[in-house]
Amino acid sequence: MSNSKHIHPVHPIVLIKCTNLLHDDSTMFSIKYNKWDDLKEEMIKEKDILNFTTPDKEKYLCILPIVKTEEETKLSSYFGPHPSELIMPLIKEKVCSYLVDVYWSYEICHGRHIIQYHEDRETKKRDEYYLGNIVFQTPKEKYFDHLNPPKKQIQGKDIPYYSVQYRSGTICDLTGKPRNTSLIYICVERAKDIVISQIEVSVCQYEIIVATDRLCSHPSFKTPEKKEHIISCFLKEPKDRVDPQPKRLVYEVKGREQDIANELSMIVNENIKIKVKQIDTTKKIEFEVEDDDDLSHSKDSDKFEDFDDKVIDNIANLIKYTNLPSMDFFDVEDQNDILSEIRSNTKISNFDQLDVDEQYTIASNVAKKIYLNRIRRNFFNGEQCIIGGKGWWKHRFCLESHIEQYHGKPGDLDYKVLNLGFFDISSQIKWVSADKSRLPIIDEGKVIQVRQFYSGGNVCDENNQPRQTEVRIRCDKDLYKKKSEAIQLYLEEPTQCKYILTMASGTFCNKMNDFIQYGYININNEQIQKDMIDKVVEIYKGYSEASKKDNQKVVENKDKVKKIIHDDL
């Protein structure tokens, strides 16, 4: 028998943490408890042994598995090409990979340069920035630890990678230093040098990930298969116990079984009892449905009483709402606002008896609520901001309010906010009047693009002028046809501290006619408000009159409805 160890863990599961088996969290273990009589002498030859005692004085002898993965064997015996040699064909063949994003596109010419660019479709003008150029690697950079390659979290997994640095790009306006990029290669079977992501990790410092199968012949880059290693524990004392598992573990498992049984009962039917027979977290849960004799002894009248009352109430409400004056003027969401006010405002049941001023006040408040909710549903409300951007800077756009460019969050040491402009109606009218091409674009009677002007932002260090932004809100017909709810938000800076923010979405199509001639929403449009108020007054008057009649009908027909329900059941 090899080295024997003895410990007193607080809980049996702590066993795994007390050994030297774990190289990292990717190595998986499970414990199997056995009776002492099942232990054979050949099981413990040339094996590590661990003795432990639980707080309940249960004594166990455990046989620890020998863990040496095939991957370790492959790595230690690997004498093949260095990762830099595996990607060398990309450089020799002058291969370029591309990533087309919402606004910017990226050209990665392996072994040469990385360019960020945007080309205007109409003017063919191209704006571009070099994000880095190849730098011949120093001996230090050429070193690669085969047994312990660098890893990066990608989609929740630690993925080994090989990186190449591209430096001395275009000078950054914010830092005054050249742009640099870390180009990261990862192994993905059958991937042909595809750019899968680009982020700005800090100001003008970028990271681009390329998926390629060229690295997959190197064992360092292959994701190892996860295998479960069994730790076999044998109960030494008390030997005569039928169940070899620790008492506390048995108690814990039973508690979990009961919790799961209760949850299943609630999901299926709270009057049905479910017993969990076995939990196997890696495979399945076995359970059975139990009969409950107590249920059969309950009185039928008790069962039906609550159900009757609920049905009667629902029928009463249905009669009230179906007898309302026509609400075709309003869409479904508007109607919900109108009915919501009926449920929350008791005065509406006697609406026809209120004086004209009070009727107008109630209807006016509901009309404003409807109109604002319409704007919210269309993403057009200054209180509901839309956030976009990725990497270092993000952008917050609040319609007809303001625009911000920010990094981090309040309280962070590197938190930074730049205001790119505020909205002002008089400035908007003046800006649009100066150039008629800035008026809303209308196609087939529907507004499909609006341009707005936001000014008076934070002063620009470079020219000592306030920042300003032109916002372009577009109906994207392609996204509309695809029924996509995505909102594309991207920012460009064609001249210093003067920005263009473009926001496009299929959800905007058919919903932009609230913008008036000069490209802004007039929430206090008097004609729209008046039409809404008149319709709401008409609906609430009709409701109060119909509800008085219908309440009487419901009372008279209650016995008849109950009889129908009982007969059906």
C-alpha positions in Angstrom: 0.0 0.0 0.0 1.4 3.4 -1.0 1.4 6.7 1.0 -1.5 7.0 3.4 -2.9 10.3 4.6 -5.4 11.1 7.3 -7.6 14.2 7.6 -10.8 15.3 9.4 -12.8 17.3 6.8 -15.7 19.4 8.0 -17.9 18.0 5.2 -17.3 14.8 3.1 -17.3 16.8 -0.2 -14.2 18.7 0.9 -12.3 15.6 0.1 -11.5 16.8 -3.4 -10.0 20.1 -2.3 -7.8 18.4 0.3 -5.8 16.4 -2.3 -3.1 17.4 -4.7 -5.1 16.0 -7.6 -6.5 19.3 -9.0 -4.4 21.0 -11.7 -7.2 23.4 -12.4 -11.0 23.6 -12.3 -11.3 21.8 -15.7 -10.4 18.4 -14.0 -13.6 16.7 -12.9 -14.0 14.3 -10.0 -16.9 12.4 -8.5 -17.0 10.3 -5.3 -18.5 6.8 -5.2 -19.2 5.4 -1.7 -18.9 1.6 -1.2 -19.3 -0.9 1.6 -16.1 -2.1 3.3 -16.6 -5.7 2.1 -16.4 -4.5 -1.5 -12.7 -3.5 -1.1 -10.2 -5.8 -2.8 -6.5 -5.8 -2.1 -5.6 -5.4 -5.8 -7.5 -2.1 -5.8 -5.0 -0.4 -3.6 -1.8 -1.5 -5.1 0.4 1.4 -6.4 -2.5 3.8 -5.6 -2.7 6.9 -3.4 -4.8 6.4 -0.3 -6.7 9.0 1.7 -8.3 8.3 5.1 -10.8 10.7 6.5 -13.4 10.9 9.3 -16.6 12.8 9.1 -18.1 14.9 12.0 -20.4 12.0 12.7 -17.4 9.7 13.4 -17.8 7.8 10.1 -14.4 6.6 8.9 -13.6 6.1 5.2 -10.7 4.9 3.2 -10.5 6.4 -0.3 -8.6 5.4 -3.4 -7.4 8.3 -5.4 -7.3 8.0 -9.2 -4.0 8.6 -11.1 -4.7 11.7 -13.2 -2.4 12.1 -16.3 -4.3 13.3 -19.3 -3.5 12.3 -22.8 -3.1 15.9 -23.6 -0.2 16.2 -21.2 1.5 13.2 -22.8 1.0 14.7 -26.2 2.3 18.1 -25.2 5.4 16.7 -23.5 6.3 14.6 -26.5 5.5 17.3 -29.1 8.4 18.4 -31.3 6.4 19.8 -34.2 6.3 23.3 -35.8 6.1 26.4 -33.6 2.8 28.3 -33.7 4.5 31.1 -35.7 5.5 28.5 -38.3 1.9 27.2 -38.5 0.5 30.6 -39.4 3.4 31.5 -41.7 1.5 30.4 -44.9 -0.9 33.3 -44.1 2.0 35.7 -44.4 3.8 34.1 -47.3 0.6 33.9 -49.4 -0.3 37.5 -48.4 -3.7 36.4 -47.1 -6.1 39.1 -45.9 -9.1 38.6 -43.7 -12.1 41.0 -43.4 -14.7 41.9 -40.9 -17.7 44.1 -42.0 -19.3 45.8 -39.0 -22.3 48.2 -38.9 -20.3 51.2 -39.9 -16.6 50.4 -39.9 -14.9 47.6 -41.8 -11.6 45.9 -41.0 -8.9 44.6 -43.2 -6.4 42.3 -41.6 -3.5 41.5 -44.0 -1.5 38.9 -42.0 2.1 39.8 -41.5 1.6 43.3 -43.0 -1.0 45.7 -41.5 -4.5 46.1 -40.0 -6.8 48.9 -41.4 -10.1 50.3 -40.1 -12.0 52.0 -42.9 -15.4 53.3 -44.0 -16.3 54.1 -47.6 -19.3 56.4 -48.4 -21.5 54.7 -51.0 -22.5 57.9 -52.7 -19.3 60.0 -52.7 -16.9 57.0 -52.7 -14.9 58.9 -50.1 -12.9 56.5 -47.9 -11.9 57.2 -44.3 -9.3 54.9 -42.9 -7.0 54.4 -39.9 -4.1 52.0 -39.6 -4.6 50.0 -36.3 -1.0 48.6 -36.5 1.7 47.3 -38.7 3.7 44.1 -38.3 6.7 44.2 -36.0 9.4 41.5 -36.3 9.2 39.5 -33.1 12.0 39.6 -30.6 13.5 36.3 -29.2 11.4 36.9 -26.1 8.2 37.1 -28.1 9.1 34.0 -30.1 9.2 31.9 -26.9 6.0 29.8 -26.5 5.3 27.6 -23.5 3.7 24.5 -25.0 2.7 23.0 -21.6 1.1 26.3 -20.4 -0.2 28.3 -23.3 -1.9 31.7 -22.6 -5.7 31.4 -22.4 -8.5 33.8 -22.9 -12.2 33.6 -21.9 -14.2 33.3 -25.1 -18.0 32.5 -24.8 -17.4 31.4 -21.2 -14.6 29.0 -22.0 -10.8 29.2 -21.5 -9.4 29.0 -25.0 -5.6 28.8 -25.7 -4.3 31.3 -28.2 -1.3 32.6 -30.0 -0.9 36.4 -30.4 1.0 38.6 -32.8 1.5 42.3 -32.1 0.8 45.0 -34.7 2.2 48.4 -33.7 2.9 51.9 -35.0 -0.6 52.6 -36.4 -2.2 56.0 -37.1 -1.7 58.5 -34.3 -4.6 58.5 -31.9 -6.3 61.9 -31.4 -7.1 61.3 -27.8 -3.7 60.0 -26.6 -1.3 61.4 -29.1 0.2 57.9 -29.4 0.2 55.3 -32.3 -2.7 52.8 -32.5 -1.7 49.2 -31.6 -3.5 45.9 -32.1 -3.1 42.4 -30.6 -4.0 39.9 -33.2 -5.1 36.7 -31.5 -5.3 33.3 -33.3 -7.4 30.5 -31.9 -7.9 26.9 -33.1 -11.3 26.2 -34.6 -11.7 23.1 -36.8 -12.5 23.8 -40.4 -12.3 27.6 -39.9 -10.6 29.4 -42.7 -8.9 32.4 -41.1 -12.2 34.1 -40.1 -12.3 37.3 -38.0 -14.8 36.6 -35.2 -14.5 39.7 -33.1 -12.9 43.2 -32.8 -12.9 45.3 -29.6 -11.2 48.5 -28.4 -9.9 47.3 -25.1 -8.7 50.8 -24.2 -8.3 54.1 -26.0 -6.9 53.3 -29.5 -5.7 49.9 -28.3 -7.4 47.0 -30.1 -7.9 43.3 -30.0 -8.9 41.2 -32.9 -9.6 37.4 -32.8 -9.1 35.2 -35.8 -10.4 31.6 -35.9 -8.2 29.3 -38.0 -7.7 25.6 -38.4 -4.0 26.1 -39.0 -3.2 25.9 -35.3 -5.3 22.8 -34.7 -2.4 20.4 -35.5 -0.6 21.7 -32.4 -1.8 19.9 -29.2 -1.5 23.1 -27.1 -4.5 24.7 -29.0 -6.9 21.8 -28.9 -9.6 21.9 -26.2 -9.1 18.8 -24.0 -12.0 16.5 -23.6 -13.4 16.6 -20.0 -13.2 13.2 -18.3 -14.7 12.3 -14.9 -12.3 10.7 -12.5 -13.8 8.4 -9.8 -12.7 8.6 -6.2 -13.8 5.3 -4.6 -14.4 5.6 -0.8 -15.1 2.6 1.5 -16.9 2.8 4.8 -14.6 1.4 7.5 -16.7 2.3 10.5 -19.5 1.5 11.1 -19.1 -1.5 8.9 -22.5 -2.9 9.4 -24.5 0.1 8.0 -26.5 -0.7 4.9 -26.0 2.6 3.2 -22.3 3.5 2.9 -22.9 7.2 2.2 -22.2 9.7 5.0 -25.4 10.6 7.0 -25.1 14.3 6.3 -24.9 13.7 2.6 -27.9 11.4 2.6 -29.8 14.1 4.5 -28.8 16.7 2.0 -29.8 14.6 -1.0 -33.2 13.9 0.5 -33.7 17.6 1.1 -32.9 18.3 -2.6 -35.3 15.5 -3.6 -38.1 17.1 -1.6 -37.4 20.6 -3.0 -37.6 19.2 -6.5 -40.7 17.2 -5.8 -42.4 20.4 -4.5 -41.4 22.4 -7.6 -42.7 19.6 -9.9 -46.0 19.5 -8.0 -46.4 23.3 -8.5 -45.6 23.0 -12.2 -48.0 20.1 -12.9 -50.8 20.8 -10.4 -50.5 21.8 -6.8 -53.1 19.2 -5.8 -50.9 16.3 -7.2 -48.2 14.9 -5.0 -44.9 13.9 -6.6 -42.2 11.8 -5.1 -38.6 12.0 -6.4 -37.1 8.5 -6.5 -33.6 9.3 -7.6 -31.4 12.3 -8.5 -28.6 11.9 -11.0 -27.3 15.4 -11.6 -25.4 14.4 -14.7 -28.2 12.4 -16.3 -31.8 12.7 -15.1 -34.3 12.9 -12.3 -36.6 9.9 -11.7 -40.0 10.6 -10.0 -43.5 9.1 -9.6 -46.9 10.6 -9.1 -48.6 9.6 -5.8 -52.3 9.3 -5.1 -53.7 11.6 -2.4 -56.7 10.0 -0.7 -57.5 13.2 1.1 -58.4 14.9 -2.2 -61.3 12.5 -2.8 -62.9 13.5 0.5 -63.2 17.2 -0.3 -66.7 18.5 -0.9 -67.7 19.2 -4.5 -69.5 22.4 -3.4 -66.2 23.7 -2.0 -64.4 23.0 -5.2 -67.0 24.9 -7.3 -67.6 27.9 -5.1 -64.4 29.9 -5.9 -64.5 28.9 -9.5 -68.1 30.2 -9.9 -67.3 33.5 -8.4 -64.3 34.1 -10.7 -66.3 33.1 -13.8 -69.1 35.4 -12.8 -66.7 38.3 -12.3 -65.1 37.7 -15.7 -68.4 37.5 -17.4 -69.4 40.8 -15.9 -66.2 42.5 -17.0 -66.6 41.0 -20.5 -70.1 42.3 -20.9 -69.0 45.8 -19.7 -66.0 46.0 -22.1 -67.8 44.5 -25.2 -70.6 47.0 -24.9 -68.2 50.0 -25.0 -68.5 52.5 -27.9 -66.2 51.7 -30.8 -62.4 52.0 -30.0 -61.2 51.5 -33.6 -59.5 54.9 -33.4 -57.0 53.3 -30.9 -54.6 50.4 -31.3 -54.5 47.4 -28.9 -51.9 49.1 -26.6 -54.0 52.3 -26.5 -57.1 50.3 -25.5 -55.2 48.7 -22.7 -54.4 52.2 -21.3 -58.1 53.2 -21.6 -59.3 50.0 -19.8 -56.5 50.3 -17.2 -57.8 53.7 -16.2 -61.4 52.2 -15.9 -60.0 49.6 -13.4 -58.0 52.1 -11.3 -60.3 55.1 -11.3 -63.6 54.5 -9.5 -65.0 57.9 -10.8 -65.3 56.5 -14.3 -68.2 54.2 -13.3 -70.3 57.4 -12.8 -68.5 59.3 -15.6 -71.8 60.5 -17.2 -72.7 62.2 -13.9 -69.5 64.2 -13.5 -69.3 67.9 -14.6 -67.7 68.7 -17.9 -64.4 70.1 -16.4 -63.8 66.9 -14.4 -64.6 64.7 -17.5 -62.1 66.7 -19.5 -59.4 66.4 -16.9 -59.7 62.6 -16.7 -59.8 62.2 -20.5 -57.0 64.7 -21.0 -54.7 62.8 -18.6 -55.5 59.4 -20.4 -54.9 61.0 -23.8 -51.4 62.2 -22.8 -50.6 58.8 -21.3 -51.6 57.1 -24.6 -49.6 59.5 -26.7 -46.5 59.2 -24.6 -46.8 55.4 -24.5 -47.0 55.4 -28.3 -43.7 57.2 -28.4 -42.1 54.8 -25.9 -43.2 51.8 -27.9 -41.6 53.3 -31.0 -38.3 54.0 -29.1 -39.0 57.7 -29.4 -38.9 59.1 -25.9 -36.2 61.3 -24.3 -36.6 59.5 -21.0 -35.9 56.1 -22.6 -32.3 56.3 -23.9 -30.8 53.8 -26.4 -27.3 52.6 -25.7 -24.9 51.3 -28.4 -21.3 50.9 -29.2 -18.7 48.3 -28.2 -15.2 48.4 -26.9 -13.8 51.3 -25.0 -16.5 53.9 -25.8 -20.2 53.5 -25.6 -22.9 55.9 -26.7 -26.2 56.9 -25.0 -28.8 58.5 -27.3 -31.9 60.2 -25.6 -34.3 61.4 -28.3 -34.8 65.2 -28.3 -32.8 65.4 -25.1 -29.0 64.7 -25.3 -26.2 62.4 -26.6 -23.4 61.1 -24.4 -20.2 59.2 -25.1 -19.0 57.4 -22.0 -16.6 54.7 -20.7 -17.1 52.6 -17.5 -19.7 53.5 -14.9 -20.0 56.0 -12.1 -17.6 55.1 -9.3 -15.0 53.5 -11.6 -11.5 55.1 -11.5 -11.5 55.4 -15.3 -15.2 56.6 -15.7 -15.5 59.3 -18.3 -18.4 61.0 -19.9 -18.4 63.4 -22.9 -21.6 65.2 -23.8 -21.9 65.4 -27.6 -24.9 67.8 -27.7 -28.3 68.8 -26.4 -31.6 69.1 -28.4 -33.3 72.5 -28.8 -36.4 73.0 -31.0 -35.5 76.5 -32.1 -32.0 75.4 -33.0 -33.5 72.4 -34.9 -35.8 74.6 -37.0 -32.9 77.0 -37.8 -30.6 74.1 -38.8 -33.2 72.4 -41.0 -34.3 75.8 -42.6 -30.6 76.4 -43.6 -30.6 73.2 -45.8 -33.9 71.7 -47.1 -32.1 68.3 -47.6 -32.3 68.0 -43.8 -36.1 67.7 -43.9 -37.7 64.3 -43.2 -37.6 61.9 -46.1 -41.0 60.5 -47.1 -41.5 57.4 -49.2 -45.0 56.3 -50.2 -46.6 58.7 -47.7 -44.5 57.4 -44.8 -41.5 59.0 -43.0 -38.4 56.8 -43.4 -35.6 59.1 -42.3 -35.3 62.1 -39.9 -32.3 64.3 -39.2 -31.8 66.2 -36.0 -29.3 68.6 -34.6 -27.8 68.4 -31.1 -25.4 71.2 -30.1 -23.7 72.8 -27.0 -21.9 69.7 -25.9 -18.6 69.6 -23.9 -15.9 71.9 -25.2 -13.5 70.2 -27.6 -9.8 70.5 -26.4 -8.5 70.6 -30.0 -10.5 73.6 -31.3 -12.1 75.0 -28.2 -15.6 74.7 -29.7 -18.6 72.9 -28.2 -19.2 69.4 -29.5 -22.2 68.9 -31.8 -23.9 66.0 -33.4 -26.2 65.3 -36.4 -28.5 62.4 -35.7 -30.0 60.4 -38.5 -32.9 58.1 -37.6 -33.7 55.7 -40.3 -36.3 53.0 -41.2 -34.2 50.0 -42.3 -36.3 48.2 -44.9 -34.0 45.2 -45.0 -34.3 44.6 -41.2 -38.1 45.3 -41.5 -38.5 42.5 -44.1 -36.5 40.1 -41.9 -38.8 41.1 -38.9 -35.7 41.9 -36.9 -36.0 44.0 -33.8 -32.4 45.0 -33.8 -31.4 48.7 -33.5 -28.1 49.6 -35.2 -26.3 52.6 -33.5 -23.0 53.8 -34.8 -21.0 57.1 -34.5 -18.5 58.7 -36.8 -16.4 61.9 -36.5 -16.0 63.3 -40.0 -14.4 66.5 -38.6 -12.9 67.2 -35.2 -15.6 67.1 -32.5 -18.4 67.2 -35.0 -20.2 63.8 -35.1 -22.8 61.9 -37.1 -24.8 59.4 -35.1 -26.9 57.0 -37.2 -29.6 54.9 -35.7 -31.4 52.4 -38.0 -34.0 49.7 -37.3 -36.8 47.8 -38.9 -38.9 48.6 -35.9 -39.0 52.3 -36.9 -40.7 51.6 -40.2 -44.4 52.7 -40.3 -43.9 54.4 -36.9 -42.1 57.7 -37.8 -45.0 59.8 -38.9 -45.2 61.5 -35.5 -42.3 63.7 -36.6 -43.6 67.1 -37.9 -42.2 69.1 -40.8 -38.9 70.1 -39.2 -38.0 66.6 -38.0 -39.0 66.6 -34.4 -41.9 65.1 -32.4 -44.6 67.5 -31.2 -45.8 65.8 -28.1 -48.3 68.6 -27.4 -49.9 68.5 -30.9 -53.2 70.2 -30.1 -55.3 68.5 -32.8 -54.1 65.0 -31.9 -54.8 65.7 -28.2 -58.3 67.1 -28.9 -59.3 64.1 -31.1 -58.0 61.7 -28.4 -59.8 63.5 -25.6 -63.1 63.6 -27.4 -62.9 59.8 -28.1 -62.0 59.0 -24.5 -64.9 61.1 -23.2 -67.2 59.2 -25.5 -65.9 55.8 -24.4 -66.1 56.6 -20.7 -69.6 58.0 -21.0 -70.7 54.9 -22.8 -69.0 52.7 -20.3 -70.7 54.3 -17.3 -74.1 54.0 -18.9 -73.6 50.4 -20.0 -72.2 49.3 -16.7 -75.3 50.3 -14.8 -77.5 48.2 -17.1 -75.1 45.3 -17.3 -74.6 45.0 -13.5 -78.4 44.5 -13.2 -78.3 41.8 -15.9 -75.4 40.0 -14.2 -77.3 39.8 -10.9 -80.4 38.5 -12.6 -78.6 35.9 -14.6 -76.1 34.7 -11.9 -78.1 31.6 -10.9 -78.6 30.7 -14.6 -74.8 31.1 -15.3 -74.0 28.9 -12.2 -76.3 26.1 -13.4 -74.6 26.1 -16.9 -71.1 25.9 -15.3 -72.1 23.0 -13.0 -73.8 21.1 -15.9 -70.7 21.5 -18.1 -68.4 20.3 -15.3 
